[in-house]
Amino acid sequence: MKNNEVRIEYTETFYNLLNDLIAHLSPYSSEEQVIIRIENFIERFENLVSFNSAALPISQPLLELGVRTFREFTADNFRLLYRIKEEENTIRIIGDVIISQKQDIQQLLINYCLLHK
């Protein structure tokens, strides 16, 4: 059995929410500390999905809305939603959303769509 190449990419939405998250958390500790925490979180995510892309569960809040395509990684009070796209010789991991674990996903996505569309 041949191993597929794993490619991890992030959407524009991910980067917009990442910047919002850094701005939101920076008043509570230094921006540098926030960035280091988030970098460590993303590194843990990438290490895990590079080894097994489907290791993480389907996002329960989105599943309750009938959306089955997003998986969820949570750690260190952060949440990252991602999709898996299997292609001929490649598995693409697409990071779509990064938020605080305390944030309501449904409300966040509604607000995001209103602000950025």
N, C-alpha and C positions, 0 to 999 in steps of 0.2 A: 504494500500500500504506500503510495507516494504522499509525502507531506505537502500540504498547501502552504504557500507563502501567506503570512498574516500581515495585513497593512492596517494601521490605525490612523484614522483621520478625524478631524473635528470640523463641525459646521460653523458657519458665521454666527448662528444663534448661540452655539456653545461659547464662542469668544465674547460675544456681547454680554451673556450672562456671567461669564467669568469676570469681566471687568466690573460689572455691577456688584458681584459678590465681594471682590477685593475692595471696592469703594465702600461697601456697607460694613465690612469687618474692620477696616483700617482705623476708625476712631477708637476701637476697643483694644487694639495692640498695634504695633508698628506695621506699616505696609510691608516691610521686608519680612517680618514674622508671618504675616498672612500669606504672602507669596510662597515662602518656604513650606508652610503647612499644605498649601494647595499643590505645590510641585510634588511633595512626598505622596500625597493622596493620588495624584494622577500617575505617578510612577508605580505605585502599588496596583492600581487598576490595570495599567498597561502590562505589567508583569503577569498578572493573573489571566487576562484575556489572551495574551500571546501564547500561553500554555494551553488554555482551554477556553475558547470563545464563548461557550454556552455554560460556563461554570456558575454564572450568577442567575438568580431567579428573574422571571418576568415581573415587571413593576406592578405591584398589587394595586396602587391607586389608579393606574391607567387601565389595568385589567378590569377593574370595577366599572370603567367607562366603556368597555368593549374593545380596548386597544391591546393587542397581544404581541405587537412587534418590538416593544421596548423592554430591555432588561435593565436591571438596576444594581449598581454598586454603591454600597454605603460604608463609610468609615470616617472616623475623626470628625463627626458631625457634618459631613458633606454627603451629597447624593449625586451620582452621575448616571444619566439615562443614555443608553446606547442601543444601536441596532446591529444586526449581523447580516451582511450581504455575501452569500456564497456565490463565487464565480468559478470559471473553469479551473484555474490553478491558484486561485487567490481567495482568501477569506478577508473581507473588508469589515473592520470594526469602525463604526461611525458614532462618535460621541456627539450627542445632540444637546444635552442639557447638563449644566452643573449648578447646583444650588445648595443652600444650607438644608440639613435634614429637617429643620423645624418648619421650613416653608411648605405651604400647601401647593402641590404640583398643579392642580386644576386652576386655582386662582392665579398662580404665577404665569401659566401659559396664556390665560385670557388677558392678563395685564400686558404680557410681552407682545401679544398680537396687536393689542390696541396701541402700544407705544412705538413699535418698530415696523408696522405695516402701513 
